[in-house]
Amino acid sequence: MTERTHRDADQEWNHLITRALREPADDALPPGFAATVAARADAATQTTLDRGEQLIQGALVACLALVALIGFGADLVALLRHIARGTTGGLSATIQWSGAIGVCLVLTLLVEIWTRTRHAARHRAAPRRG
């Protein structure tokens, strides 16, 4: 009897791989498989909050903002006063510009939330394929 060498085992393994690659697979993927997987992946990445969670999240943000304003309000005004000394408009102009920037940031956030909500609603309303 001859002993099997490591090289023989490698050749046999390579032969099995070659034959498997040449022969078509017996079980084909079901129709619409790619669309189904893509829809599942898209649904997994969509994290939509229900109305109650959105209200709770908004209330928490409002509470945090209120606590920050109460806790750091005097320091914030002092900081703005210090910054305003170097500007031509003084403290009132600095507060107005800070308010305008804050309003712009809030409006940007609200538009982003609105856009995501509409996109999620369209995604849920779209007919499923496959």
N, CA, C and O of each residue as an XYZ file, in Angstrom:
520
protein
N       0.824     -1.176      0.000
C       0.000      0.000      0.000
C       0.869      1.240      0.000
O       1.958      1.289      0.572
N       0.340      2.210     -0.655
C       1.074      3.469     -0.704
C       0.491      4.433      0.307
O      -0.714      4.448      0.562
N       1.347      5.213      0.860
C       0.893      6.212      1.819
C       0.471      7.466      1.085
O       1.060      7.852      0.075
N      -0.562      8.089      1.615
C      -1.016      9.351      1.029
C      -0.139     10.462      1.565
O       0.120     10.554      2.765
N       0.299     11.280      0.675
C       1.129     12.399      1.086
C       0.272     13.662      1.170
O      -0.888     13.690      0.760
N       0.871     14.658      1.697
C       0.196     15.941      1.822
C      -0.136     16.502      0.436
O      -1.163     17.151      0.236
N       0.763     16.232     -0.511
C       0.538     16.714     -1.863
C      -0.666     16.032     -2.502
O      -1.433     16.676     -3.217
N      -0.839     14.730     -2.252
C      -2.003     14.001     -2.779
C      -3.295     14.566     -2.216
O      -4.281     14.718     -2.937
N      -3.284     14.873     -0.940
C      -4.483     15.427     -0.319
C      -4.806     16.797     -0.915
O      -5.972     17.122     -1.140
N      -3.776     17.594     -1.167
C      -3.993     18.915     -1.778
C      -4.553     18.773     -3.192
O      -5.449     19.522     -3.582
N      -4.029     17.819     -3.960
C      -4.522     17.617     -5.319
C      -5.980     17.164     -5.308
O      -6.783     17.620     -6.122
N      -6.313     16.273     -4.390
C      -7.693     15.807     -4.301
C      -8.628     16.965     -3.927
O      -9.723     17.091     -4.475
N      -8.194     17.785     -3.012
C      -8.996     18.941     -2.589
C      -9.169     19.925     -3.753
O     -10.262     20.443     -3.979
N      -8.089     20.173     -4.479
C      -8.168     21.059     -5.640
C      -9.097     20.496     -6.710
O      -9.828     21.244     -7.360
N      -9.068     19.188     -6.888
C      -9.944     18.544     -7.862
C     -11.414     18.733     -7.456
O     -12.257     19.018     -8.306
N     -11.715     18.579     -6.186
C     -13.084     18.777     -5.713
C     -13.548     20.227     -5.914
O     -14.687     20.473     -6.311
N     -12.674     21.158     -5.641
C     -13.022     22.575     -5.824
C     -13.248     22.878     -7.298
O     -14.205     23.566     -7.652
N     -12.384     22.375     -8.147
C     -12.517     22.607     -9.593
C     -13.820     22.033    -10.111
O     -14.513     22.680    -10.896
N     -14.162     20.838     -9.687
C     -15.406     20.207    -10.134
C     -16.619     20.983     -9.624
O     -17.601     21.142    -10.350
N     -16.562     21.462     -8.395
C     -17.685     22.227     -7.852
C     -17.870     23.547     -8.592
O     -18.998     24.001     -8.784
N     -16.782     24.156     -9.000
C     -16.890     25.419     -9.732
C     -17.379     25.223    -11.165
O     -18.017     26.116    -11.723
N     -17.097     24.088    -11.760
C     -17.532     23.817    -13.138
C     -19.003     23.454    -13.212
O     -19.678     23.818    -14.175
N     -19.505     22.756    -12.229
C     -20.885     22.287    -12.263
C     -21.818     23.381    -11.755
O     -21.496     24.083    -10.796
N     -22.978     23.525    -12.402
C     -23.932     24.524    -11.916
C     -24.531     24.084    -10.574
O     -24.619     22.896    -10.264
N     -24.927     25.065     -9.816
C     -25.516     24.753     -8.511
C     -26.887     24.125     -8.714
O     -27.642     24.523     -9.602
N     -27.195     23.142     -7.882
C     -28.486     22.465     -7.985
C     -29.630     23.368     -7.526
O     -30.701     23.390     -8.131
N     -29.390     24.091     -6.473
C     -30.470     24.919     -5.946
C     -30.199     26.380     -6.319
O     -29.271     27.004     -5.805
N     -31.009     26.899     -7.202
C     -30.868     28.295     -7.618
C     -31.574     29.186     -6.591
O     -32.444     28.739     -5.844
N     -31.177     30.434     -6.581
C     -31.818     31.378     -5.678
C     -33.253     31.632     -6.136
O     -33.528     31.620     -7.336
N     -34.158     31.859     -5.208
C     -35.549     32.098     -5.597
C     -35.677     33.425     -6.353
O     -34.844     34.316     -6.193
N     -36.716     33.550     -7.170
C     -36.893     34.804     -7.895
C     -37.110     35.954     -6.911
O     -37.801     35.801     -5.904
N     -36.513     37.101     -7.217
C     -36.657     38.268     -6.358
C     -35.808     38.229     -5.106
O     -36.022     39.015     -4.183
N     -34.841     37.317     -5.064
C     -34.012     37.180     -3.867
C     -33.227     38.458     -3.573
O     -33.174     38.914     -2.431
N     -32.625     39.025     -4.605
C     -31.821     40.237     -4.413
C     -32.691     41.390     -3.920
O     -32.285     42.137     -3.030
N     -33.881     41.537     -4.492
C     -34.785     42.617     -4.066
C     -35.230     42.415     -2.619
O     -35.343     43.380     -1.863
N     -35.479     41.185     -2.240
C     -35.896     40.897     -0.870
C     -34.782     41.211      0.118
O     -35.025     41.815      1.163
N     -33.568     40.806     -0.209
C     -32.428     41.079      0.673
C     -32.184     42.585      0.775
O     -31.912     43.105      1.857
N     -32.282     43.278     -0.357
C     -32.087     44.733     -0.344
C     -33.163     45.424      0.490
O     -32.870     46.364      1.228
N     -34.399     44.962      0.374
C     -35.485     45.559      1.159
C     -35.284     45.304      2.652
O     -35.539     46.185      3.473
N     -34.834     44.119      3.001
C     -34.577     43.818      4.416
C     -33.431     44.653      4.964
O     -33.497     45.143      6.091
N     -32.380     44.817      4.166
C     -31.248     45.633      4.605
C     -31.662     47.082      4.766
O     -31.248     47.745      5.717
N     -32.484     47.584      3.837
C     -32.967     48.956      3.929
C     -33.864     49.130      5.151
O     -33.769     50.130      5.863
N     -34.726     48.161      5.388
C     -35.625     48.246      6.547
C     -34.834     48.179      7.851
O     -35.215     48.807      8.839
N     -33.751     47.432      7.862
C     -32.945     47.323      9.078
C     -32.230     48.626      9.389
O     -31.991     48.937     10.556
N     -31.886     49.392      8.361
C     -31.199     50.661      8.591
C     -32.160     51.790      8.914
O     -31.752     52.810      9.469
N     -33.425     51.621      8.575
C     -34.423     52.652      8.872
C     -34.826     52.528     10.340
O     -35.421     51.531     10.750
N     -34.496     53.539     11.114
C     -34.902     53.540     12.514
C     -35.906     54.659     12.696
O     -35.540     55.815     12.908
N     -37.144     54.311     12.613
C     -38.192     55.310     12.757
C     -38.765     55.212     14.156
O     -38.996     54.123     14.683
N     -38.984     56.364     14.736
C     -39.573     56.423     16.062
C     -41.071     56.636     15.929
O     -41.524     57.386     15.065
N     -41.827     55.985     16.771
C     -43.252     56.253     16.738
C     -43.532     57.609     17.389
O     -42.628     58.222     17.958
N     -44.750     58.067     17.309
C     -45.108     59.410     17.756
C     -44.801     59.609     19.235
O     -44.299     60.664     19.622
N     -45.091     58.618     20.061
C     -44.817     58.727     21.493
C     -43.334     58.882     21.792
O     -42.944     59.700     22.624
N     -42.507     58.093     21.111
C     -41.065     58.197     21.312
C     -40.542     59.556     20.867
O     -39.647     60.114     21.502
N     -41.095     60.095     19.773
C     -40.685     61.416     19.311
C     -41.041     62.488     20.342
O     -40.251     63.400     20.586
N     -42.235     62.381     20.952
C     -42.636     63.355     21.965
C     -41.749     63.264     23.207
O     -41.352     64.284     23.770
N     -41.446     62.049     23.625
C     -40.574     61.871     24.788
C     -39.182     62.412     24.496
O     -38.578     63.064     25.348
N     -38.672     62.149     23.306
C     -37.349     62.637     22.929
C     -37.339     64.171     22.888
O     -36.388     64.794     23.359
N     -38.374     64.770     22.337
C     -38.471     66.228     22.298
C     -38.548     66.826     23.689
O     -37.932     67.857     23.958
N     -39.309     66.181     24.585
C     -39.422     66.674     25.961
C     -38.079     66.587     26.682
O     -37.719     67.492     27.434
N     -37.345     65.515     26.459
C     -36.024     65.382     27.080
C     -35.053     66.453     26.586
O     -34.301     67.029     27.373
N     -35.074     66.713     25.295
C     -34.199     67.753     24.745
C     -34.582     69.115     25.308
O     -33.710     69.915     25.647
N     -35.881     69.382     25.410
C     -36.330     70.658     25.970
C     -35.907     70.793     27.438
O     -35.476     71.864     27.864
N     -36.031     69.707     28.207
C     -35.601     69.739     29.616
C     -34.097     69.980     29.726
O     -33.649     70.769     30.557
N     -33.331     69.306     28.897
C     -31.881     69.512     28.921
C     -31.512     70.947     28.555
O     -30.611     71.532     29.157
N     -32.201     71.511     27.576
C     -31.933     72.893     27.181
C     -32.294     73.850     28.309
O     -31.564     74.808     28.562
N     -33.405     73.605     28.985
C     -33.832     74.451     30.093
C     -32.842     74.371     31.255
O     -32.483     75.394     31.839
N     -32.406     73.169     31.587
C     -31.429     72.993     32.666
C     -30.110     73.682     32.302
O     -29.491     74.328     33.148
N     -29.685     73.542     31.048
C     -28.452     74.194     30.613
C     -28.588     75.712     30.676
O     -27.646     76.405     31.060
N     -29.760     76.234     30.300
C     -29.975     77.678     30.337
C     -29.990     78.189     31.771
O     -29.425     79.244     32.062
N     -30.632     77.447     32.669
C     -30.675     77.857     34.080
C     -29.281     77.748     34.705
O     -28.842     78.645     35.424
N     -28.605     76.660     34.426
C     -27.304     76.429     35.036
C     -26.195     77.301     34.487
O     -25.317     77.741     35.229
N     -26.232     77.551     33.189
C     -25.137     78.279     32.555
C     -25.559     79.624     31.986
O     -24.777     80.267     31.287
N     -26.775     80.058     32.270
C     -27.293     81.298     31.698
C     -26.445     82.512     32.017
O     -26.105     83.285     31.121
N     -26.097     82.689     33.287
C     -25.299     83.857     33.684
C     -23.908     83.796     33.051
O     -23.386     84.810     32.589
N     -23.315     82.604     33.034
C     -21.997     82.458     32.410
C     -22.072     82.702     30.900
O     -21.152     83.260     30.303
N     -23.173     82.277     30.303
C     -23.339     82.478     28.866
C     -23.457     83.965     28.540
O     -22.852     84.443     27.580
N     -24.227     84.688     29.332
C     -24.356     86.131     29.116
C     -23.004     86.814     29.325
O     -22.641     87.710     28.563
N     -22.260     86.400     30.344
C     -20.934     86.983     30.577
C     -20.002     86.688     29.403
O     -19.225     87.549     28.989
N     -20.081     85.468     28.869
C     -19.260     85.112     27.716
C     -19.646     85.957     26.511
O     -18.780     86.474     25.806
N     -20.940     86.098     26.277
C     -21.401     86.913     25.154
C     -20.983     88.373     25.342
O     -20.613     89.045     24.379
N     -21.042     88.855     26.569
C     -20.636     90.232     26.848
C     -19.145     90.407     26.544
O     -18.727     91.418     25.980
N     -18.349     89.395     26.931
C     -16.903     89.445     26.660
C     -16.638     89.430     25.150
O     -15.789     90.175     24.660
N     -17.368     88.580     24.414
C     -17.210     88.509     22.963
C     -17.682     89.814     22.321
O     -17.086     90.290     21.354
N     -18.764     90.390     22.871
C     -19.364     91.579     22.267
C     -18.474     92.804     22.385
O     -18.622     93.741     21.601
N     -17.567     92.823     23.331
C     -16.699     93.992     23.484
C     -15.875     94.255     22.239
O     -15.572     95.406     21.924
N     -15.514     93.209     21.535
C     -14.712     93.368     20.331
C     -15.532     93.622     19.081
O     -14.961     93.838     18.013
N     -16.849     93.602     19.182
C     -17.691     93.817     18.000
C     -18.195     95.244     17.970
O     -18.149     95.950     18.977
N     -18.674     95.663     16.819
C     -19.163     97.032     16.677
C     -20.578     97.201     17.204
O     -20.959     98.309     17.582
N     -21.370     96.131     17.239
C     -22.766     96.250     17.649
C     -22.985     96.106     19.134
O     -24.062     96.443     19.625
N     -22.008     95.621     19.864
C     -22.160     95.449     21.289
C     -22.895     94.168     21.645
O     -23.031     93.255     20.830
N     -23.366     94.126     22.890
C     -24.001     92.922     23.422
C     -25.308     92.599     22.705
O     -25.577     91.434     22.411
N     -26.115     93.604     22.422
C     -27.413     93.326     21.794
C     -27.234     92.704     20.408
O     -27.991     91.808     20.036
N     -26.244     93.166     19.640
C     -26.005     92.580     18.322
C     -25.517     91.140     18.448
O     -25.894     90.278     17.655
N     -24.688     90.889     19.437
C     -24.184     89.529     19.651
C     -25.323     88.588     20.020
O     -25.390     87.465     19.521
N     -26.218     89.042     20.893
C     -27.372     88.215     21.281
C     -28.288     87.993     20.085
O     -28.796     86.887     19.900
N     -28.509     89.021     19.269
C     -29.363     88.873     18.098
C     -28.773     87.876     17.103
O     -29.487     87.023     16.576
N     -27.477     87.984     16.849
C     -26.849     87.049     15.925
C     -26.846     85.631     16.485
O     -27.049     84.670     15.743
N     -26.620     85.499     17.778
C     -26.661     84.165     18.397
C     -28.051     83.577     18.283
O     -28.208     82.391     17.994
N     -29.063     84.404     18.509
C     -30.447     83.942     18.358
C     -30.753     83.539     16.928
O     -31.406     82.522     16.690
N     -30.281     84.337     15.968
C     -30.525     84.020     14.557
C     -29.860     82.702     14.168
O     -30.449     81.893     13.451
N     -28.645     82.489     14.637
C     -27.950     81.229     14.348
C     -28.689     80.058     14.995
O     -28.839     78.998     14.387
N     -29.150     80.258     16.230
C     -29.916     79.206     16.903
C     -31.203     78.875     16.170
O     -31.551     77.702     16.028
N     -31.917     79.899     15.699
C     -33.151     79.661     14.937
C     -32.847     78.899     13.654
O     -33.583     77.982     13.286
N     -31.773     79.271     12.974
C     -31.390     78.556     11.750
C     -31.086     77.085     12.034
O     -31.481     76.205     11.269
N     -30.389     76.827     13.126
C     -30.078     75.433     13.479
C     -31.344     74.640     13.800
O     -31.484     73.491     13.383
N     -32.263     75.256     14.540
C     -33.513     74.567     14.885
C     -34.339     74.310     13.635
O     -34.888     73.220     13.473
N     -34.438     75.297     12.745
C     -35.190     75.098     11.504
C     -34.563     74.013     10.637
O     -35.277     73.218     10.027
N     -33.257     73.976     10.578
C     -32.581     72.924      9.821
C     -32.901     71.549     10.399
O     -33.156     70.603      9.654
N     -32.886     71.439     11.718
C     -33.212     70.173     12.375
C     -34.651     69.773     12.096
O     -34.921     68.606     11.811
N     -35.585     70.723     12.174
C     -36.987     70.411     11.920
C     -37.220     69.976     10.472
O     -37.992     69.051     10.219
N     -36.562     70.633      9.530
C     -36.697     70.227      8.127
C     -36.125     68.828      7.922
O     -36.699     68.032      7.179
N     -35.023     68.521      8.557
C     -34.429     67.183      8.450
C     -35.369     66.116      9.015
O     -35.552     65.060      8.411
N     -35.958     66.397     10.167
C     -36.906     65.442     10.773
C     -38.109     65.260      9.863
O     -38.555     64.134      9.642
N     -38.637     66.351      9.335
C     -39.796     66.296      8.449
C     -39.479     65.489      7.194
O     -40.292     64.670      6.763
N     -38.307     65.713      6.605
C     -37.907     64.994      5.397
C     -37.774     63.501      5.674
O     -38.232     62.680      4.879
N     -37.155     63.146      6.783
C     -37.006     61.721      7.117
C     -38.354     61.068      7.376
O     -38.569     59.919      6.991
N     -39.269     61.790      8.026
C     -40.595     61.245      8.303
C     -41.348     60.994      7.002
O     -41.985     59.953      6.845
N     -41.279     61.940      6.070
C     -41.958     61.763      4.776
C     -41.344     60.608      3.998
O     -42.063     59.823      3.380
N     -40.017     60.500      4.025
C     -39.355     59.406      3.320
C     -39.761     58.056      3.910
O     -40.024     57.103      3.176
N     -39.809     57.984      5.224
C     -40.199     56.726      5.875
C     -41.649     56.382      5.554
O     -41.977     55.213      5.350
N     -42.524     57.397      5.509
C     -43.927     57.144      5.191
C     -44.073     56.660      3.750
O     -44.867     55.759      3.478
N     -43.321     57.245      2.834
C     -43.364     56.790      1.442
C     -42.835     55.371      1.322
O     -43.358     54.563      0.554
N     -41.788     55.076      2.091
C     -41.183     53.739      2.036
C     -42.169     52.690      2.536
O     -42.253     51.597      1.977
N     -42.913     53.019      3.585
C     -43.896     52.072      4.114
C     -45.079     51.919      3.172
O     -45.664     50.840      3.084
N     -45.441     52.995      2.461
C     -46.609     52.952      1.577
C     -46.308     52.320      0.220
O     -47.231     51.936     -0.499
N     -45.046     52.209     -0.134
C     -44.670     51.651     -1.439
C     -45.030     50.171     -1.490
O     -44.830     49.447     -0.515
N     -45.560     49.722     -2.624
C     -45.910     48.282     -2.739
C     -44.649     47.431     -2.748
O     -43.623     47.819     -3.305
N     -44.744     46.294     -2.137
C     -43.616     45.352     -2.071
C     -43.537     44.559     -3.361
O     -44.552     44.139     -3.917
N     -42.304     44.363     -3.829
C     -42.089     43.559     -5.033
C     -41.547     42.193     -4.633
O     -40.923     42.029     -3.585
N     -41.802     41.235     -5.487
C     -41.182     39.944     -5.277
C     -42.066     39.040     -4.606
O     -41.697     37.894     -4.348
